[in-house]
Amino acid sequence: MRTIKKSIDINAPRDRVWDVLFGDEYTKIWYEEFAEGSHAETDWKVGSRAVFTDKKGEGMISKVDANKPNEYLSLEYLGFIMNGKEDYESEGAKSMMGGHETYKLSEKSGHTHLDITSDMGEEYYDSMAKAWDKALMKVKGLAEKRMVN
């Protein structure tokens, strides 16, 4: 497993960026960069499951490890959903199990610096790294657009 590391500066306060990162109305927009129809089913509370699926109902099962609102969120990968069934036993699921995805926000002069990390299997690393670049640009656009409203 390799770790994708990305960062972006956003001209919006942390609470607005946080809303875009984890608010259902926004995640459905920026998750599109990973797979069409993607969304999350979770309450984002520590210890809760976070299930990410696409329009085919396939995706990733995670657990919320840490959640310090407007500052830090960490997910631990547990398994996959394939063909409508949870998978914790396949080679692919086991290779991702225990991996993490993290979001860290810091603020300076009303601007937010966002750092993400995402553990990824070698076979998906390049395509997911590119998807993260596009997704972070959408997060930035959504957060900065809210500043006008």
Secondary structure by P-SEA (a helix, b strand, c coil): cbbbbbbbbbcccaaaaaaaaccccccccccccccccccccccccccbbbbbbccccbbbbbbbcccccccbbbbbbcccccccccccccaaaaaacccbbbbbbbbcccbbbbbbbbbbcccaaaaaaaaaaaaaaaaaaaaaaaaac
